[in-house]
Amino acid sequence: MEHEISDLTRQALQGPIAFEALERLVRTTALRIGSEVLETMLNSAEQPIHPSITLPDGTVASYAGKREKTFVCVLGDITLNETATRWIE
């Protein structure tokens, strides 16, 4: 990546077309890194796991594991690991 940026920087000094390519590379890289950081931060939050809980209406919800869900945001796709529950009646 650094070698590619150095080459594009050198080319950018020679004309506007290469500068556009450098700008696009920097923007794309920044968004990708930003989405990876956000994804890591959101997935690092530990949630307590309870075998089952009784809801106010008497329904019992039990832990069914984690599942991945991908969201699209301005930074790009972010995949979150969320707790899945199932309802027992």
MONORPE-V615729 format. One record per residue. N is the residue number from 0. RES is the residue in three letters. SS is DSSP state (@ for helix, = for strand, . for the rest). PHI is phi in degrees with one decimal (* if undefined). PSI is psi in whole degrees, -180 to 180 (* if undefined). Layout:
BEGIN
n->(N,N)
res->(RES,RES)
ss->(SS,SS)
phi->(PHI,PHI)
psi->(PSI,PSI)
END
This chain:
BEGIN
n->(0,1,2,3,4,5,6,7,8,9,10,11,12,13,14,15,16,17,18,19,20,21,22,23,24,25,26,27,28,29,30,31,32,33,34,35,36,37,38,39,40,41,42,43,44,45,46,47,48,49,50,51,52,53,54,55,56,57,58,59,60,61,62,63,64,65,66,67,68,69,70,71,72,73,74,75,76,77,78,79,80,81,82,83,84,85,86,87,88)
res->(MET,GLU,HIS,GLU,ILE,SER,ASP,LEU,THR,ARG,GLN,ALA,LEU,GLN,GLY,PRO,ILE,ALA,PHE,GLU,ALA,LEU,GLU,ARG,LEU,VAL,ARG,THR,THR,ALA,LEU,ARG,ILE,GLY,SER,GLU,VAL,LEU,GLU,THR,MET,LEU,ASN,SER,ALA,GLU,GLN,PRO,ILE,HIS,PRO,SER,ILE,THR,LEU,PRO,ASP,GLY,THR,VAL,ALA,SER,TYR,ALA,GLY,LYS,ARG,GLU,LYS,THR,PHE,VAL,CYS,VAL,LEU,GLY,ASP,ILE,THR,LEU,ASN,GLU,THR,ALA,THR,ARG,TRP,ILE,GLU)
ss->(.,@,@,@,@,@,@,@,@,@,@,@,.,.,.,@,@,@,@,@,@,@,@,@,@,@,@,@,@,@,@,@,@,@,@,@,@,@,@,@,@,@,@,@,.,.,.,.,.,.,.,=,=,=,.,.,.,.,.,=,=,=,=,=,=,=,=,=,=,=,=,=,=,.,.,=,=,=,=,=,=,=,=,=,=,=,=,=,.)
phi->(*,-61.6,-62.6,-64.3,-65.1,-61.3,-62.2,-68.1,-63.1,-62.5,-68.0,-62.8,-71.5,-99.7,172.7,-70.6,-65.6,-67.1,-62.2,-62.3,-64.8,-63.4,-60.9,-63.8,-62.6,-63.7,-63.8,-62.2,-65.2,-62.2,-67.1,-63.8,-64.6,-60.6,-67.9,-66.1,-65.4,-62.2,-60.0,-63.6,-63.3,-68.8,-80.1,-81.9,-67.7,-80.9,-107.1,-65.4,-108.4,-108.4,-56.4,-162.1,-134.8,-99.5,-81.1,-56.0,-85.1,93.9,-70.8,-104.7,-111.6,-119.5,-67.2,-118.6,106.7,-107.8,-140.0,-95.3,-139.7,-101.6,-115.4,-105.8,-131.2,-62.1,-82.4,128.5,-74.1,-128.4,-103.6,-108.6,-98.7,-115.2,-76.2,-103.2,-124.8,-128.4,-95.5,-112.6,-112.8)
psi->(-46,-40,-42,-42,-41,-44,-44,-35,-44,-42,-35,-30,-13,-10,164,-29,-45,-33,-39,-40,-41,-44,-43,-43,-45,-44,-47,-43,-44,-42,-40,-46,-41,-43,-36,-40,-46,-44,-44,-44,-45,-36,-14,-15,118,130,137,140,119,135,-42,153,150,125,163,-29,4,-10,142,131,133,152,129,10,-172,152,155,143,130,131,150,126,-179,-23,-18,-165,136,126,122,145,112,155,131,139,159,149,133,127,*)
END
